[in-house]
Amino acid sequence: MLWVFGRPITQRSFYCCHSRCVRACVNICASWTHLFDTHLSGLQNSSWLYLSHLGISIAQLDCTKDAADVAKQLEREHAGDLEFVEIDKRNLFKLQTSQIVDPDWSRQWGFRRTGFEAAWNRLESMQVDPAPVTVAVLDTGIQLDHEDLQGRLWQNQGEIPNNGIDDDGNGLVDDVHGYDFADGDGDPSDDDGHGTHCAGVIAAVRNSVGVVGAAGGNPATGMLLDGFLSSDGGRTSDAVLALNYAISNGAMISSNSWGGASHSIALQSAVQSAKESGHLFVAAAGNLGRSNDLIPTYPCNYEPALCVAATTSTDQLADYSNYGVGSVQIAAPGTGIFSTHLGSRSYMTLSGTSMATPLVAGATALVWSWMGGSFVNDLDDLERAPWLDGFVSTGLLNVGAMISKAESRNWIRLQEPLGGWRDPTGTSARVTVPAGGEVALGVEIGHEFLGVGVYNAEINIDWGQGTKDCEESVPVQFEILGTPYLPETIFAGTLHFGIVPVGGEGRRTVRLWNFGNGTARALVLPLDAPFAGPGVEVSVEPHQPSDVVITCRPRSTGIYTGTVQFQTNSGLSALDAVDPDALNNGDAFTMPLHCEGSQAPHMELDAFSGVMLLRPGELPFHVSPSVPAEWESKVLDPQAPECNVTAVLAATSTSNEQGCNPHGSSVAGKIVVVSRGGCTFQTKAEMIEDAGGVGALFYDTESVTTLRMMGVADGAANPSLPAFMVSRAQGLSLRDRARSGEELLVALIRRPVVLHTHLPDSGSPRAAASLGIQNLGGGPLHWRTEINMLNFDEHGFYSAVYSGATNNSGGTDIAPLPPAPASAWTSNAVLQEVSSFRNKDVDDNAASATLPFMTSFYGEIAQDVQLSSNGLIAISPDASTFEPGRDYFGYLPSINKPNGIVAAFWDDLWCRSSRGCRLLTGQRTVQPVVLPQCGTGNASIIQFSHFEHRYDASAIASVEARLYADGCIELQYQHWPSRSKRMNAKMGIESKTGVGVNHAAVFPFDLGRPFGVMLVPFFASDSATCLGAETKSTVFVSSW
């Protein structure tokens, strides 16, 4: 039979017809007969039914031709009507479980851990009758006569048992307790045990026999039995039918301990329709120990589903459990769960997300029954579990917290009136007021579980039984104030500024963390020179940080000391903390300050391109950034004398700020400063040139300058005078000084470092040059190198060279890349084991290390690294790029942490020394050669030997990384898992800004033998980055 799913243009609901061979989504504008009987040979329309609660119609069509051919014919001939066509498959399976045979197993630890016993006592002490709640168990069925499930089975009141008649007219015969859609009959008996086990977790009777389910002693919880799984799985079509049946018979919640890898639009639509009808669809995450964010499992990954991971008795994520912060919402006990089962072994201990799922479904049904569905329409009422961050989006199931949160939503309650009546929840009351008299009705406001914030409600008074003008509303507003808390440890120790040049500025940050639940306030009292603070009050929101910057600006050499005082509202009560005088009454903190003023450094370069401000009697000032113009090479000669163009700076009139109009003669012979914007750069330059100006100085209009080069419009002639662009702050300062009448002498210089290379007969050339640096000042000079690549960005910074890669030059004038490195592996005898990994089993951790040789990483000098147990190297890491222990999962490339990494073999790995794992480091020293090839010089070695996948001991990786002083990076692969077991592994490189490439799919693993890879950088700097006073040095730069 053929299944076709569709949706009418004028309705929100789905309509569909279905079969055992094909399903398709159709826009049903005409009759079913017209759609299928016109030109579709091999199809005979037999019957159809409407699934009203899912908004889907199903037409059963006999199919005498091949299903795939029919599907193609439907798509081809009804393309205007069809939304989708897909083959119906048996692709949904119960999630396999593992049996635990330990006789001393603490049998129902999961219920105790999640607080069920206290929750039952609390709910049953309420003077409220629980409302009926039906949970649909979509599974393999249930053992109907199980001793511990009697009284829990849903009863179809419209059906007479075993009379062979469809008494309620729903098209299903004898569906007394549910229906078996796999076999097509009204007997949902279990022949597997999986469904019975799940049912016991949800609602086994508290009857001194066997076990107890989440329902406890609540008689209002019933289970509707939806069998659709058999020993060889289940069909998507049966899952859709089962879900529709459950909703049509009033099931508020469904427990779905099944899934598969195949995505179905029809099933996804059904789950979405279920949610829109108010139904909670609880699904299992899966038992493959992998990330559902990377490899989806359905129906867990359908957005409307509440997806459940499994934990162990130690609250850790079970090693078999799937996870994913983008797809799995909640974790619950799933290991060693003792529950009902089949046959003589009426009870059994099983493990899996299949067991965690009914626990969440049962907990939700419990609270729903007593507190109402509106109180559990979202499950953010969980126990926060930091150790599960990165695995699930919320936390651990905690039934007590769910109840408390539900109670807190009823934060305003009427007291029982004298001589009147009040319902047990306090939400309604009835009083009699005598003529001319009054009756007091008390109101309780607040709840211990309410959070900080403002709450609003209304008390509606009706004295006319709904008659107009006989009702009144009294608004109620309730505000809860929090208590701020700034720990004293934040202010411990001295704030050291180190050595600060005279005229310069040292900055230190005090990070204020508010550990309270109310807004913290802090004020830095005025400081004595050379120290300074913000001078304004700082607010810190609960559980958030806020930074306070303290500066030191020494006016002369010498040692400066002082103290900084913080006045805060920390330590006060919630009400006192918001008082205007709170800062005078709260905790006060003091921090010592220490700063050393020194003579200022001054950098001079052998070759400099940019804007220089010449100051009589002083050292020149280099303006940075200085963005060059595309036409610079045409107008400034690097071989010219000291300054290519030197002239007095002139500012334009205020009416011609952007320089797009003609200038007066006063700018003749001068360099003219104008704003960016209004017209093209060449137009601005031409206006200056026409007025006799000799140079152009543009300033940016953005607060941060990101432009790398000022271009020329296509087809336009190059201007003939030099030009640079500076930052907005620098430009406005120079403009205002020029307007005030100050004579500023400015030089525009173009003197590039030229890297010369040639194409040798063999090998790989290295284009290299040196740049002399001199410190003309009296203090130490520190610098770092940055690469401003004008023709490409970080995406193309490294080229990968390996066997089978296309490593040509890209042109006759471009040097070829070096050859692929031969396979090589450094002996353990010349390496040292990292001490924090020695004789230990290390999981989700990292070791700090200093490389024997500095290396160039994306053009910047680096030597400090973190070596992760997950098979990656973090280069020059800080808190913004890498968190040790939090890199077990991620993407390459990605703007999210970790960043600035070499991914040798990045996966969820660990190092088990008991199984031969070693993390080793060392170095290789060679004699320098005249024209070294990439990766032939000194190298720092990191060897990941026999690292295992965290959840598959057979997946082993051994990789050696060599970080060369010249910036090249070599990876040697000795062992690796099979293709199916390295699907989540990342291998490649990523910059600190999250730009990079993952080569895992193209590296030659299929060769079946060890191989090497060389990552060749475009540019490298290989020099120290500090100089003492009055000293010189040389920076070497190179390009491959």
C-alpha positions, 0 to 999 in steps of 0.5 A: 500500500501507498502512503501520501501525506498532505496539507490543504492550502486553507487549513493548518493541519496536515492531511495524508494518505499512507501505505506500506511502500511510499508516503508523500505530502500533498496539497489536496485541492481536489478529491482523493479519487481525482488525485490518484485515479487519473494517471497513476498506473499501479495504484488503486485507491482503497480507503482513507481515514483522518487523524484529527488529533495530528491533523493528518489524513491517511489514504491506503492505496494498493501498490502493484509496482515498485515502491521507488518507481511509484514515489518518483511517478508521484513526484513527477506528475504531482510536483505542484501538489506534493510537499514530500515523498518518502519510502516507508521503512522499518527504521525505528528500534527500541533502544537496546539495554544491558542487564546488570546481574549484581544481586546486591544492586541497590534496586531503585536508587534512581527514585531516591536520587531524584527525590520521589519519596519526599515528593510523594509525601508532599503531594499526598499531604495536600488537601487536593484530589489528583487529576487523572493523567494518562501516559502513553507508552509507545513501545513493545507493549505491556504484560497485561497481567503483571502483578505490579501493573494492575489498576494502572492500565487505561480503560477504553470505556467505549469498548466491550472486551473480546467481542470482536466488534468495534464498539466505539466506532474508531476503526479499531476492534477490541482496543480496550487498553490500547492497540498493537499497530505492529500486528494490527490488533487490539492486544498490546501484550508485550513479547519482548519485555522492553515496554513492560520494564518502561511501564513499571518505571512510570506507574508500578503500583505501590502495593508492597509487591515488587517495585514502585513506579513514579506514580507512587500511590496516585491512583489517577495515573493511567497508562495507555498501551501503544504497541508498534515495535516488534523484535525487528523494529517498527515502521514510521507509519505505525509510530505516527498512528500510535501517537495519533491514537494516544492523543485522541484518547486523552494521553497528555504525555508519551514515553518513547524509548525508541529511535533511529538514525533516519529522519522522517518529515511525517514523524517530525510533523506528527511530533510538532502537531502533538506539541501544539495540542498540549502533549508532552513527547518524551524521547530517549537520547540513544545508547551509542555514547556519541553526540546527537548534535553531530550525528542526530538520533530521531525522534530525540532530535526533533525540536518539539521532543523532550530528549533524555540522557542517562546517568549512573548512581554517581550522577555522571553521564553514563558512558553509553548515553548519547548527549548534546547541549543542542539536542538533549535537554535533561538527564535522569537515572538510567543505569541499573534500573530495577523494574517489571519484566516478563515471564517467571522473571517478573522483575529485571535490572536494565540500563539505558536511556530507555530507562531514564525516559519513562522516569522523566515521563512518570515524574512529569505525570506525577506533578501534572496530576497534582499541580496541573499541566500549566505548572509543568509546561516546561522542564526548567525545574531541574537540578543544576549539575555543572558536571553535565554542562556540555552534555545536556542543556538543563540538568538532572531530574529533581522531582522535589524541585519540580513541585517547589517550582510549581507551588511557587507559581501560585505565589498569592493565596487567599486565606480561609475566611471566617464563616466562609469557604476556601478551596485547598489551593487558596485560589478561590474563596466564598464569603457572605457579607451582611448588609452594611457590614464588612468581612476581612479576607486575608491574602498570603503572598510569597513562596520560598522558591520564588526568585528575585523579581517583580510579580503581578496578579489580580484578585477578581471579586464577583458579587453578582454571579457574572452580572455586568458591573458586579465585579471588581479587580484588585491588582497586586504587585509583589517584588522580591529583592535579592542580597548582593555578595562580593567576596573579600577574596576578590580584593586580596593581594596587591595590585602590581602595575610593574614597570610603566614608562613615564608618559605611558599608562599601566592598566590593571583590572579588578573583576568584581564577581557578585555571588549574591542574588541581588544587584551589587554596587561598588564605588572606587573612591578618588585616588592620588596621582599617578593612580586613577579609577573610574570615578563612577558607580559600578553595578554588578548583576547577580552571578555576573562579573563586572570589571573595574580598571585602575590605571597608573600614569607616572610623571617621573621615574621612581616607585609609587605606592598607594591604596584603592578603596571600594565602597559597596552594598555587599553585606547588607540585607536585601532592603538595605542594599537598595537604599540610596546610602547603601554604599556608605553602610556596606562592606568596604574593601582596600587594595594596595597599589604598586607602580614603578615609573621608568624612562620610556622606550622608543622603537625605530625600524630600519624599514617603516611604512606609514605616518610619522609625526616629527617633534622638534627636540623629541623622538618621532611618533609613529601613528598606528594604524596607518592604512596604505593606499592601493596606489602607494607603490606608484607614488612613493619610492622606497629608495628615496631619502629619509622621508618620502613626503614631509610637510606641515599638516593642514585641516580643511574647513568645517564645511568641507570636512570630508574633502569632497569639494575643492579646497582653498589655496591655503593647503598648497604645499601641505599634507591635508587631513580629511574625514573618510566618507562622502566620496571615493578616496581618489576623489579626496586625493584629487581635490587635495592635489588640485589645490596644490597639496602634497599628501593626504591623511584620511581618518576613519569614521569608525571607532575601530579601524578594520580596513586593510587598504584604501582601494581605487574604483574600477577603471579610475586613474590612480592619484599621484600623491601619497595617502594613508588613513589613521584611526578616528581618535588619532585623526580627530586629535591631529585635525583639532591641533592643526585647526588650533594653529599648532604647526605639525610636521608630518611625514608619509613614508613607504619603506617596505620589507621586501622578501626576495625568492627564486624558484630552485631546481629542487626543494622548496624555497624560503623567501626571507628578510631581516628587519632591524629594530632599535630601542632609542628610549630608556625603558625596556621595549616589548613588541609582537608581530601581526600579519595584515594580509592584503590579498587573503585572510586567515582562511588561507594561511596554512596549506596542507601537504600530504601524500595524494594532495595536489601540491602545485605552485598555482603559477610559473612565478609562484614557488611550489610547496615542499614535498609531503613529509616521509613517515617518521616517529621519534623514539621514546628514548629521546622524549620525556613523559609529561609529569601530570600524565605519568602513571595516571588515567587522565580524562578531560584535562590538560598540561601546561608546557613551554616549547623548547623553541619559539614558533610562529603561529598564524604569524605571531610568536608563541612558546606557551601551550596546553597539551590536552588529553583530547588530542589537541594543542592549544597555542598561547592559550588564555581564558578566552580561547581554551578551558582545560577539561572543556574541550571534549566536544567542539567543531573545527573551525568554530568561533566557540572555544577552543580556539588557537589550536593544532588538532592532531587528533581531536576527539573525546579521548583519554590517556590511560597509562595502565593501557600504555598511553603516554604524553611525551615531549622533546625537541629536535635540533639541527644545524642551520642550512642556507635555504632550509625547506619547511620543517627541516630546522629546530622543532618542538615535539609533542607525541600523543601515544596510544590515546583511546576514545572515551567510550570505545577502547578499541578506537586508538590514536597515536600522533606526533606533532612537530612545531618548527621554529620557522612556523611549519607544523608537521603531523605524523600519524602512526595509529588511527581508528577505522573510518566509522570510529573516527567520524567525530575526530577533527584534524587540522588547525584553527586561529584564535579568531576561529578561522581554520580547516578540518582535514580529517576527511581528506588525510590519506588514512585509506593508504593503510600505512603511517604517513606524515602531513606538513602544514605550511604557513604563508608567513612566519616571524621567528625572533624574540620580542623584547629589548633593553634600553638603548639596544638593537635587534633583528627580526627575521620574517619569512614566507614559504 
